[in-house]
């Protein structure tokens, strides 16, 4: 675990330590999510949402295209 005290500048900004940025894989222009909790705030990386088409393509389904997939489903070979 890593703990460090950081200051808020005059513009209300904080600078995250490089060790934290590196550990979270953050780069310039990365987006963060800030959650307000009863005990304080939680800052965490906002992971990009993979488009559904990329997720389906990564499944290596046994069909060449959507038309073939539709025919396979209709034929009862895919569920």
N, C-alpha and C positions, 0 to 999 in steps of 0.2 A: 504494500500500500504506500501511497505517496501523499504527504501532507505538506502544504506550504501556505504561508500567509501572504496574500497579495493585496495591493492597494487599489482603490478606485480613483481614477484621475479626475480632473476638474470637469471633463465632459461626461462623466458617469461611466466610463469604459474600464474594463479590466483586461489585463494581458495575461493569457494563460502561459505558464512556464513551458519551455521547449520540451522538457521531459514528458509532460502531459500530452502535448500535441503529438509527439512521436509515438507514445504508447497507444494513443487512440487512432493513429494513422491519419491525422488531420493535416491538411495542407492549406495554403492561402486559398481563400474563396470557399472553404468547406463550410457547411451549414451545421448549426447546433440547435438542439431543442432545449429549452429551459423550462423546467417544471417547478411550479411553486408548491411546496409541501408544507405541512404544519411545522416541521422542524427546520425548514430552510428551503433552499433551492437546489435542484439537481440539474446539472448541465451535462448533456450527453450528445454524441454525434448523431446527426440525422442521416441515416443510411438511405441512399437512393433506392427507390422502388423499381425493381426490374420489370420492364414491360411484360405483360402476360405472354406476348408472342415469343419473347426471348426465353421465358421460363418453359413454354411448351416445346420450343425447339431444342432446349437442353435435355428434354426427356428422352430423346432418341426413339420416338415412336416408330412402330413398324409400318409407316405409310410415307409416301413420297409427297403428297400434298393434301389440301383440305378436301378436294373432290373425292380422292381415293379414300380418305378417312371417313367421309360421310357414307360412302358405299359400303365400307367395311362395317360400320356401325349398323347400318340398315340390314346387312346380311347376318348380323349377330356375331360377327367375329371379333369385334371390339366392344368393350363396355365403357 
